[in-house]
């Protein structure tokens, strides 16, 4: 073991390394013990055979998994067109709430009302109200599509959360940055676009990634108003085969996407915390 400058490690560094190794061994041992207990004890439960047949049926899994993957493409497509729109709307709402001009004060009121409403109403309720309410107006095809209005419900809801994250990033930029920009003769608009926003966006990237991970999961809520995405496809297969294994398959597909993304978001957050310390 050597220090970053190539010298011999100090006694404190050796002690900290020892503590770190000990912590890793304890964490690994306890995790292994819990995993072994689950593997050994769960099959001993009286109803395990029925649960295994209903939720972990390999034949059903292999039969339905390809159909679930095909349906998951719809989830990805909905996410792909919602995510950039959410980022744009969220940023605009955050900027509206940050305006300083008295003449634009109504924008601050509208932005605050928007975030209060769509953060206060559950996502599923917004999906129902917009997904069933707007097509109920009798719009012609394709303007009555549940894909359109379900996506709009997600965009409106998530934009409110994203806007607050952007706003927290804007507020995290020290006031001296604005003062310095004003002393250089920059307008409020230029100060925001060229000084404040670049710093704010870097600060909120990990938090925004967590929001978009949540969005990927909540796309499944659109199944309640019609789109045959992975959750609805799992329900169809469950009804056809009288087995819950398709739901387990759908959960594994979501985990395959969200776990790596979550770990990457944690990596970015840790990297950001180290840079600040």
Secondary structure by P-SEA (a helix, b strand, c coil): ccccccccccaaaaaaaaaaaaaaaaaaaaaaaaaaaaacccccccaaaaaaaacccaaaaaacaaaaaaaaaaaaaaaaaaaaaaaaaaaaaaaaaacccccaaaaaaaaaaaaaaaaaccaaaaaaaaaccccccccccccccaaaaaaaaaaaaaaaaaaaaaaaaaaaccaaaaaaaaaacccaaaaaacccaaaaaaacaaaaaaaaaaaaaacccccccccccaaaaaaaaaaacccaaaaaaaaaaaaaccaaaaaaaaaaaaaaaaaac
